[in-house]
Structures are given as structure tokens and as C-alpha cells.
């Protein structure tokens, strides 16, 4: 209690509430006369109450006195939540919460009921979304006042979807629920908890908010289809700690951050359309490679940038900001430069989207205009003209002077092939124009308010790529010591795409020659004498195909569906070992997590095991007499009938003769998350592999496991995890745990090589199971071409009387899967629990001896 009093007094003094110190001491002393427990509670929670004025203090004292009638144990949890609301400066929410406590604990209830509500109510209120907290507490009060038994049903309904209703809609929903209570208490309870169809329909009709979780899967699929790489959406609440709040949308080069829910408009369809519009707009930054801005490349290309940035570039590793931040901070007034950059870059991206997706801009344009808040900022006409494309003839669309010059500058310098570095050059010219026009007034410059507050967030980009940027800096410095130049952004992008590893060929493709600024290697540069292990350090890819001689590769043809013929020796497959991960308990964790599921699988696969020997009766010859047949023979002969000569039995030894190749896709897209949870596609795949291994160990079939990835037709990586005939051991379990997303998916070559290995297995029944997350995709290996070659490879394997089946993770029903594997030959799963039923059906049918 003494410690609590000291903290309370210090809290009051820290906030300058010295006039309240005497009252604090008096009230705590009065509470302590009852006992030290109540004294400590009052000392802990009274200080923030006193700082909110006499009215709130009176309400607080009334609630405490009322709850004390139930016992001191009722105070701690509710007052803790009240203090949290006050710390968030939600005074009205705290008042509503005290009213809820009054309404609840003024009613008669049993000790157990009181004890339960003491913890249930504070926990529920703490979980309410701040923007809807007061409205939800108000309806909570109504429900509690009618009947405390309805509290659980009300909270259950909020969790199921009623919590997304706005103030008026939630009040209407509760009205409808309470109206049903007059007819049937059970109908009211089911309605409130959304257990009845009537309740769900009513809630859906009233709801206008759209939660991000409801549309995230659709948005992620759109991004992957449009950008061709793994870019996902996340709620703004997951922004890194320390990042300033973003009210609508932003990106960090890996993710697009959006509000947890949107209820800007009066219906769900329009709010869902707003989510889609924000993602489509933000995707333009990724498509136009905004986040690839490289200050060194910009300085090489433009003298005006070089003049400003050269000193900073020479500072090298001493400045750990992103290149975008470094560029903006070269200007005396960074706020002006940042606004210019955002306007010009959004204009460049908008022009790109308008050229390539005209229908998209017709949909999104009105939404941007609807969010525009007009001001007298002198850059507003520039934004309206360049981004919103408002009619130039309209008098309000363009003011004279600097704004007109900025627009003319953009139209004169930015072309369809211009990049983000061209925008940086334009910022330099624009800044000088503004500086000349405003003079000393630039010191009072205020930032332009943009629709949705869409800006390029270089601070987030820096956080997202910090690890790869650090590696790129070291590699760049090592190369510079050898007299080789390479742009850091190119190294970083390569590291990102290849999950932190590089090969000599990767770097060679990025090395610049004298006077070059496009990042393409020159054939005259001899890099063979370099010690790549020292240069690349930890980023060195130990299995790089660049160091393998051609005779270490396996050459395979590829089907060109344009020519309707094979391209001989077109691909190269390199077998690689998976680096084990000692100490990783992933395998054991999966066994523990799915122990019930695994037990069911083992029981099911036990039924596929051979029983050793089987007896076949009534044979004319065999291993021994059938005594039943001999008795029948004697009876028939005594009766004067012709007896059967089938008097023998045969003993046949049954053995399963099955070999299985499990081929796992390790492409970078397997790092995507499945819609149903936080696991990635590869996580689900690895869990499936673990369960599959355990099942096959039970049935006793020989099996091998391999993964595949790679980049380009000359570098298809085939990772051996388990060979045929090899016993399952800790090393193999460690290899499964160590599997990571790699690069691209040249599926046809991997299937052909897996078929070659499967052909060497000595078994009568041979089965290949392909586990992937979708369709093949690689350099020069896309769409119809890739599907046709993969289908051809599957047909080649089947022509050897091998079975080929596919399990696809994280892809909905897609008719093009039929093109890859044929109808009925593929199964789609979203989580591991769906695996046993589908695996047992396809496996048991194909391998039953």
C-alpha cells in the first residue's frame, strides 16, 4: 500500500495536479481504515480519477461504494480497465463503463455469478474496438438492465459479427432482440448470439462495415495475379512499433497495410469496393518499382541529383537510412521535397495505370476525388491536374505561377519509360522553382493533405528490408575493394527474391562497367579469379549451379506447345542436398500437435498392410490337404455321389510392392499465408509431409522425398531429402524441418527427373505425389507454355505405368488444374486436417496389392 501511495502521489505531481494531493491523501486514508487491501486499491486507481475533475470523482465513488456491497474482490479487475480507458484519454468511455458497472452490480446475484461477471465484463470492454466502444457499452447497459442472463448471449453476438455494427445499427439490432423476449426468452437469446438464421440475417442487413479479414484472401489473390510475386495485405495495427499512425493505407515494399475495417459508406458493397480501390492504387507502387529507388543510380544518371547527394553517398555506411530518406534529407526543407516527390510519383504511377488498366482508373478515380478535401495549398492544383486529371480549362483546376510551371515540368520530362529516379530529378527542379517563388516563406511550409494520406513511406521500407540492406551494403563494399561497382538496390532485390543467398552468376549479372548505369554485366569483365566466398560471406549460395560442370547436370527436353515438338536437352537439373537443421523440433511439434489426427491415419493405413500368409481352399493341388474338403469327400462317397477332387489348400505369402516419390514445390510463393490462418503454404506442406512419412512407415512402403525450385532453364534445383531404401531417421526429419521457400517453379523438368528416380525403384506399383501451391512459373516459362510442358511431363511419367497424383495447397477450385494433372487426379487442401481423408482415398486405391 505504501508503494501504491508513493506512485499515486508522484503521478499527480507529474501531471501538475498539486491541488489534489490533499484530497488524494484523505480518500486513501479513509479507504485504508477498512483495510490495507482497499487502501492499496484506492491508492492505485484514485490518482487518474482525481485528474478528471469532481464530476467523474463523484461517479467513481458511487460505483466503488456499490461494488463494495458485493465485496472488495469485485474492484481490481474493473478498475484496471477503467484506468486503461483514462490512459487512452477516453473519458466518455470510462464514464459509460462505470455506468455499466452500476447497472450490473446493483442487481441481486449469487456469489458465483458476481465473481464471474467481475472478470467477464472488464475483459469484454477492454476488447471493444475504441471507435465503437461507447456505442457497444451503451447497448451492453440496456441488455444487462433487462436480464443478466442475456449478457453472455450479447457478447457472443458481438464476437460473431454484431460488433461490426455502428451505433444506430447496433441499437436497432438490440431493439429487435429485446422485442422477441416478450414472446420467447429462447428466441431472444438465439437472436442476440446470432445462433438463429433470423438473427444472422438481421445483423447482415444492418451491417455496413467490412472487416479486412473478410476480404484479405481476395485481395491477396489479386495482388499475386497482378504483380506475379508474393505481396500480401496486413492490418495497420501490425505496423512496426515506432511507426507513425497511418489512417488509411501505406506500403513497406513487402506488405500493403489497410484499416482493420472500413465503414466509410452506408453499405457493405461500397466499403468493400473501397478496400479493392486502395489495394489497386497501392499496387501501382510495386508494379512501377517505386521502392527500388537507388540514390547512387539516380546520381549517376542526373547531374542535379549528383550535385546534392555526392557528399552523402561518400559517407557510405555511416548513414543507415533508406535511399529515399537520404534523398529527401538533402534538401533544406525536407517537407517540400517530400510533397513534391509524392505528387510526382503518384502522377507517374497513375499515368502507368491509366495506360495499362484504363477500366481500373475509371473505377478508382471517383473514389479518390470523393476523399479530396479542398484547401488553399499552392500545390493542390498540381495534384488535381497530374493525379486527378481534372480539366485544364477549368479555372479552379490550375492557378498561375509556380503550380503551372510544376505541371509543365512534369509533362515535359516524364515519359512512359521514366522510372522513379526520373521523378527524383524532377523534384530537384521543382524544389528550386518553389524556393525561388516562396523565398523566406518556405520556413513556414505546411504539408499538403493527400487523399487517404497516401505517401511513399520510406521509413517503413527501411524497416522491411533492413536485414537484406545490411547484407547488400557489405557485399557492395567488398566488391568496391576489388574495383567492381554494383548498385545496392539491385543486390538487395536479388537477396530478397532468393531468400538471402546469392551465387556468382547473380552478382556477375549486376556488375557495372565504366560509364554504365543500367546494371547489365559486360562480357569482357573477367570475374572467374575472384574469391566469391569471401566477397559474398554468409549470402553465398553453397549449392550454386554456377560452380557445377555440365556433366554434373541432368539434361531433359522441354515441350514447346507453339512448335508442337520437344526442345532437346533444353533444361538442366542439379541435384542438391538440403542443409540439415540440428536441434529444430519442428517434426516432433507436428507429431504432438496432430497426435489425434495421426492416430486416426495410422489406424487407417494399418488396414493397408498385408497380413503375411493367406489360405486359399478347394484347390486340385497345393501345399497340404484341406481337412474340410476331405470330410466332404468322405460324406459324398458314402452317399454314393461323385466327390470333388479339390482337396488341397494353398498358402500364399502376400507382400506390398509399392514405391512412392513425394515431390514438394519449394518456390518462393510457398511463403504466402493460407487464408484460414497464420501458417504459410510451406508450413502446411511440411506438416503434410510429416504425416505422410508417419503413415508410410506404418504401411511399410518404400518412399522418397524431394523438393524442387530454381531460376531459368539452366538452373532447376532438385533437393534430395530422402532416397529410396533409406530408413527414416533424425537427419531426414531435420531436413524436412529445414525446408525453406526458394525461387521459381519449372515443374516439367522436376517431374521428369523425379520420374527417372522413381523408375530405378524396384517395385510393381509406383506412385508420384506432387505437392504444390498452384501453377508452374519461371523465367520464360509461364501461362499456357508452362502448363503444356507440365502436362506433357505428367503424361510421360504415366506412360511408364506410374501413377501421378497432385495435392494443391492454398488454391481454390481452378479448372486449369485439370489441364495440369487431368480430372480426378488432383486434390485441394487448405489445412493439414483435410489431408488424411483425401490421401487415404487416392493412396489406398492405387497401391492396394
ABEGO torsion letter per residue (X at the ends): XAAAAAAAAAAAAAAGBAAAAAAAAAAAAAAAAAEAAAAAAAAAAAAAAAAAEAAAAAAAAAAAAAAAAAEAAAAAAAAAAAAAAAAAGBAAAAAAAAAAAAAAAABBBBAAAAAAAAAAAAAAAAABBAAAAAAAAAAAAAAAAABAAAAAAAAAAAAAGAAABBAAAAAAAAAAAAAAAAABAAAAAAAAAGABAAAAAAAAAABABBBAAAAAAAAAAAAAAAAGBBBBBBBAAABBBGBBBBAABBBAGABBBBBABBAABABAAAAAAAAAAAAAAAAAAAAAGAAABBAAAAAAABAAAAAAAAAAAAAEAABABBAAAAAAAABABAAAAAAAAAAAAAAAAAAAAAAABAAAAAAAAAAAAAABBBBABAAAAAAAAAAAGBBAABAAABBBEAAAAAAAAAAAABBAABBAAAAAAAAAAAAAAAAAAAEAAAAABBBBBBBGGBBBBAAAAAAAAAAAAAAAAAAAAAAAAAGBBBBAAAAAAAAAAAGGBBBAAAAAAABBBBGBAAGBBBAABBAAABBAAAAAEAABBAABAAABBAAABBBBBBBBAAAGBBBBGABBBBBBBBBBBBGBAAAAAAAAAAAAAAAAAAAAAAAABBAGBBBBBGBABEABBBAAAAAAAAAAAAAGBBBBABABBBBBBBBBBBBBBBBBBABAAAABBBAABABBAAAAAAAAAAAAAAAAAAAGBBBBBBBBBEBEAABBBBBBABBBGBBBBAAAAAAAAABBBBBBBBAAAAAAAAAAAAAABBBABBBBBBBBAEBBBBBGBBEAAAAAAAAAAAAAAAAAGBBBBBBBBGBBBBAAAAAAAEBGABBBBABAAAAAAAAAAAAAAAABX
